[in-house]
Every structure is written in structure tokens, then in C-alpha cells.
């Protein structure tokens, strides 16, 4: 634990500052802040997937669709506790096992934070199954068309459009530009509320390699002529998704284009968004949608130009997706230990007042050796000024005068004679109370470098990471604190 924290404290600026949502770099290999690297592609046995899905129980069915290539998607859990989505095809969908394996391995070689990545498959006898990362927060269709508590925010709609464009750009750069039947059901939301493009649509959907569309009213014109999907067809489907995001409804492109040509933009817009977007942003997104929906395929933009156009429209770029989606509490509770201590609960809620009360109650009893060292210093009357700084800092901390406590604790720390993890912890919380989470995280890490097995340091790191919007790291660090406290209580 100590070695990890020491390394963590030295390089957290480089590896743990939350990137802007505008940045499309590092979309491969899971991103720098993802401690759980994407798993390599695996060929599972049928028995493994049967066990993971509780015998393909109807209770685990996530979706069921397809006429020409009927399939069912199940939720499952592997032995390593990783959640998965298992797509089981009708036996006639892939009669050639070699073709199926070749397709699966090719799509399985892709790795991006913008995809719900394909992590495995199964090809035994007549069984054809695909295994992907499980996305717990359902589809764009659910959040856009069938919302219950609140409509999707304008900033989140813009983010969905950008992330989808980035996903298509990434796939195109890897030679997989064709995506079959792109629609609002193909966009899923991960545990952090980020939209991802389902990898299943990158697979060919029928035995002859042709695609199929769920609704002819939304089908690219060239598909109706040739029965095949092209890169430009995918952009057309992207345009229909922009219409979905604008209107909150599934409007046929022909009807939407009539509204656009008639400058009747208000009829096109989602009434739930009234007052939450600028006319310029609306006009630009409508313009982009109409370009994607051009009848002539060659007149449509490519994925790269879509990304460039959408980056300039982004709003609230530093706000995490789970906040915009209103799923913070659900995300945390679904991935954290069931039993949290009061300190852990306070960190999860970002309840800084409760954390302050806990630190006050703990006092300095968790400092290792500091009490004896302070008594010795007092006895010899040395470094009295340094000790007075700590004393004044404690008084300010107790009175919730956090600006003063930061100054006093800084004087104590800069004195360099005594090292107190609790002083770092108290200055950490003072920074958090002063809306300085990056400085607070540095202090929490330093406290753990000094005292590697101190659960308070881990808890405070989690509180800081939650404040920085780094949900995954915060949850893991909170679990570290819970484990350390449980271990200490056993001893």
C-alpha cells in the first residue's frame, strides 16, 4: 500500500487530473486514469457464459430484437466479478464459424473509451455468442424518449453527439468505418454516465454480409438502392441521431428536413429544452444534421469534420457526465462496498461538515509518534513558534476558519522538524472547504506516504477525487480506506 501511494503522490498531476471532455486523445487503451485496463479479447466456452448468465435466465435479458438475425442480449457476471453483456444469436445468423470468429476477433481488437468494447466471443457447435463490456445505465433511447424524472440536459446531448462522432472517427481510423443500423438503442451509458457506442453494430448482421435497418423511414437513400451500408450511410444515420437529440423524439428525416427548409426550427426542438440553449448553438446543430442527411452521399461530412464541428459547441465541459445525467448516487451505490463506515459514508456524500466533525473527534490519536515528539519539544522549549502555529491552526480548524488554519498548518509543515499525518489531513479538509480540491488531494496523499496504513488518508483521498469528478478512482480509494479500517479493527 505504501509503495503505491508514494508513487501515486509523485505523479498524480500527470496521471489523475481529469481531462476535459473535449479531448479525444488517449481514447485507446482505456485512458490514463483507468486503473482497470481493458481486458484482452477472450474466446469463452459456452459453459462459462451459461454460468455467467445463470443459464441464460429470462431474468437476465437486457434486450431482444432482430428479425433477419434474431438475437437476445443477457447481463452476466464472470468469476472475476466483471459484469458483461452476452449477445446470443439465432443459430442461422452465422452459419460459417470461421467468418464469425474472424469478424469477432477483428472487432475485438478495438479498444476505446468511446465504445462498449467487445471483449470476447464463443463459437461452439451451433452456438454464436458475443461478449461485451456491460453498460449499466441503459440506452440513449431510454434517456431521450422515455425519461421519468428529468429530460436530458442540453450540455449532455451535445456531449453524446461528440462522443459518438469520436467513436466513429476511432473506428474509421482502425479500418472499421461501417456501422450497421446506427440508432439511439446502440448508444449506451457506462457506470460514470458516459455515452458509448455499442460494439455489436460493428459486426455484420446477416449471412451475406448485408445490413438491415429497423425502419425504412430512417434508412439512408443509397441503402434502399443497393442494400449495403457505406461510410456515408453511417454519417446519414448519425444525422438522424442529431435529430433525436434536438427534438427528444424520433422524427423521420424527411419531415425534419421539411421543417428545416421552412426555417421552422421551433417545431423541431424539444420543448423541454426551452431556454436552455442559445439560438446560435441550435442553428449550428441543425445545420450539421442537415449536412449529414444530404441525399447525395458524397455531400455529407466525414467523422473527423463532425468531431471538429461538435467540439466547438460543447458546454459545461468540466462537469462529469454522471452529474449531468443525475445518476451520481446510483453510480456510487452500485459499485461500492455494501457496508461503509460513517467516515466512508461522509466521503461518498461529499459531506465535508461530517468529515470535519470526524477529524475533530479523532484528534491526534492516529498520529504515530507525534504525541511523544511534541511532548519532548515542549519539554525542551524548542521550536515553540512551530508548535504555536499548530496550536493556532487547531483553534482555527475547530472554529471553521479554514483560511487561517491553512496558513497556520502551512507554517507548521514548512518548519520541517515534525511530521504529522493528521496536520496534513486537517489542511487537506481545509483546502476542500476552500474549494481547492487539487491542493487537498496532494495533502491526503502526503498523509498516506507518512502513514501508509492510515485509513483516514485513503478516505480523504476519496473525498478529494469525488470533488474532482474522478468517480472511478474515488470509489477504488474509498474501498481501500474501508479495507484498511476493517483490517485495523481486527487487530
Beta strands, then each sheet from edge to edge (+ up, - down):
strand 1: 42-43
strand 2: 61-65
strand 3: 71-77
strand 4: 83-89
strand 5: 115-116
strand 6: 118-124
strand 7: 127-133
strand 8: 187-189
strand 9: 195-198
sheet 1: 1+ 6+ 7- 4+ 3- 2+
sheet 2: 5+ 9+ 8-
end
